[in-house]
Amino acid sequence: MAEALLREHLKKMPTDVAAIRMLAEVAARLGRDHDAVLLLSRCLELAPSFNAARQNYALVLNRAEKPEEALAQTEMLLAMDPANPSYRNLKAVILCHVSDYEAAIEIYSGLLREYPNHAKVWLSNGHALKTAGHQERSIQAYRRAIELDPGFGEAYWSLANLKTFRFTDADVAEMQRQLQRPEVQGGNRHQFEFALGKALEDKGEFAESFKHYLEGNTLRRATVMYNAEDTEARTRRAKSIMTREFFEERAGFGTGAPDPIFIVGLPRAGSTLIEQILSSHSAVEGTMELPEIISMTRVLRQQAGKEEPATYHDVLATQSRDELRELGERYIERTRIHRKQGAPFFIDKMPNNFAHIGLIHLALPNAKIIDARRHPLACGFSAFKQHFARGQNFTYSLDDIGRYYRDYVELMAHFDQVLPGRVHRVVYETMVDDTEAEVRRLLDYCGLPFEERCLRFFENDRPVRTASSEQVRQPIFREGLDHWRNFEPWLGPLKTALGPVLESYPVAPTF
């Protein structure tokens, strides 16, 4: 309704910059970041001194995966008002996006000296500290956020999300008390439920723990858009287009850059462990879950003029040799900002890129692709316990998780058939059982000489942004392999949805 009113107003007054800015905000809230960027660019053409619009512009540029441009806009704002706390906070957010965590921590520390009672800044500081490996300081930051706002569920979940952190009995009692308060609603309530599930799981109270995990997921599922049929349709369309003949006709397309190593699979499948092992090699840099491949699929969908889930594959099939080379070159250029060490190879561990292996192969034929696979009940339930900051909307229902895992296995089996040997698979349980042999296989696939420090990956102090950040700073241990069995009585919907994929693991069934 707001969009319709604003568009009607702008027909009559097309240079009303306040209205253009409002329309851009509507676009951003609807997830149309590209539209928001264009509108705010137009707004600043008309009114270069409209600083509120410039701040919005920097924000949506960052969300649209243009952090360098966002940083430039923020520096313009800070040049005019260097003490402005909102501008400084925005700069810290963007610096975290490009993995410059120590610089971001310095900004947050300065803000907190001036505004020591700002719970959300303490939380942001805690996130940056956690990622940079300063665990004790991150715990102190999260604790301070809770002191300032006892109903701040996100701060409690942030403590739980450290994975190695353990709540006290007093913490559990306080979380239970907060959930009794009717004013604790929305995201805070969701995250209290997830945090309490983790706290009770650590205490061995599995039935009560599952109740809280289920309630947190039920609340979260009601707030996100996800349709399992869309994922199934996308899988079917990819298989129908991307045949062996399809790839043979396009042999030699794309850019020849060998730099990227993609780690794909499902979240909580062990991809961070593989990344930590590989990034311990002198020739490999770990970055983060880079969104660039997914951004490329959005651009292709826009070319189709549709937003249906399967349409980008149709557009991809029409791309010429030059267009696919340009896609590959764009990926290399757009990811350069995340590479800090000058290593010849870098890792992109966005798990959902498994759905885009065809695109990766066509645009970057010399890139390495590693599939991280974990037992479907272990992987699925681990995802169910996780409150993701954004994305992974399939993880808030056991049935959705099972269907998604099944589609993933089906699509990977298809690529194994039409591109034999293209993808290297690492089975998590095998990596735990025989780490050195699996590490050597992994390095051989990547064309890298063995280095002993890859076996001492837990000594690597690089920033890690994922939920496994603290776990991969420890040696591999077997104890967690079958932890899901404590919750097996309640995993019936997941087992049913998985069907033959569960029975045949780690081999894919016949589809």
Secondary structure, 3 states (H helix, E strand, C coil): CHHHHHHHHHHHCCCCHHHHHHHHHHHHHCCCHHHHHHHHHHHHHHCCCCHHHHHHHHHHHHHCCCHHHHHHHHHHHHHHCCCCHHHHHHHHHHHHHCCCHHHHHHHHHHHHHHCCCCHHHHHHHHHHHHHCCCHHHHHHHHHHHHHHCCCCHHHHHHHHCCCCCCCCHHHHHHHHHHHCCCCCCHHHHHHHHHHHHHHHHHCCCHHHHHHHHHHHHHHHHCCCCCCHHHHHHHHHHHHHHCCHHHHHHCCCCCCCCCCEEEEEECCCCCHHHHHHHHHCCCCEEEEECCCHHHHHHHHHHHHHCCCCCCHHHHHHCCCCHHHHHHHHHHHHHHCHHHCCCCCCEEEECCHHHHHHHHHHHHHCCCCEEEEEECCHHHHHHHHHCCCCCCCCHHHHCHHHHHHHHHHHHHHHHHHHHHCCCCEEEEEHHHHHHCHHHHHHHHHHHCCCCCCHHHHHHHHCCCCCCCCCCCHHHCCCCCCCCCHHHHHHHHCHHHHHHHCHHHHHCCCCCCC
